[in-house]
Amino acid sequence: MDDGLLVTNLHYTNYIDIPRGTETGMTKDGLFIVKNGEVIGAAKNMRFTDNFLNLFSQMELSRETFQAVTWLEMALTVPAIRINSMNFSSRTKH
């Protein structure tokens, strides 16, 4: 990625409109600004509000970078993903 945001952790996600697949959530402890392919600093946490179909249609899986995560008390190893455009609707004050 040349320029953009690197999201490494989401605090929660909740559906706003289940039939349409619209959800919202917050980044947590891991939102970084990327310029010219390098992380140049941290950004304030942000709220996203977007549609799963929109996100899935833009998703690219990495073949090299995997991350161990815990979800519902299960340890998972998942690939990093890239999404070309995600709707961030607001930012936090902390």
N, C-alpha and C positions, 0 to 999 in steps of 0.2 A: 504494500500500500504506500503510495507516495504521500498523500495528505489525507487526514481524516481523524477519526476517534478510535482508539483501541479500548474495547470494553472487556474486562477480565472477570467481572462478577456481577450478577444480578441479585438484588435483595429479595424481590418477590415478583410474581406475575399474577394478574387477575384478569379474568374475562370481563369485558364490558358488554359485549354483544355476542353471545355464544353462537347463534345461528350464522352470523356473518364472520366469525372468527376474529373479532376485534379484541385486543387485549391491551393492558397497561402494566407498567412495572417501573422499577427504579434501578439504576446502577448502584453499586455499593463497593466502596473501597477498591476501585480499580477502573477509573476512567482516565485515559491518557491522550494527550494531543500528539499527533504524528505529523511531522513536516519532512518532506524529502526522504521518506522512508525511515526516519529516526524518531524515537520518542523524545520530545523536548520538554515535557512537563505534565503535571496532573491537571485535570479539569474538575470542576465541581460536579457532584452527582447530578444526574438528570433523570427526568421521567420520560418514558417513551409511551406512545399510544399508537399502535399500528395494527395491521391486519396480517394474520398468519399467512394467507395466500400471497400477499405482497412480499412478505419476508422470505417465504420458501421459494418464490419464483426468482429471487435474486441471490440465493444462497450458493456459495461455492465452498466445498469441503477441502481442507488442507490434507495433503498426503503425508506430510512430514511432522507437523506439530500436533501432539496429543496432550491432553490435560486430564489429570485425575480429578474427579468431582464427586461429591457426596450428594445424593438425592434420595429422599425418603429412606434414609439410613442405609442406602446401598452405595457401594463404591463403584464408580464407573470411569472408564477411560474413554474420552470422546475427542474427536478431531476438532481443531480450531475451525471456525467458519468465517467467511467474509460475506458481508451484506453490503451491496453498493449504496443503498439509500435506506435510511431508517428514520421514522418521524419522531424526533424528540420534541415533546410538547411543553416542557418547562424545566427549570433547573432548581436545585435546592440552594438554601442559604448557608449550608454547612458543608 
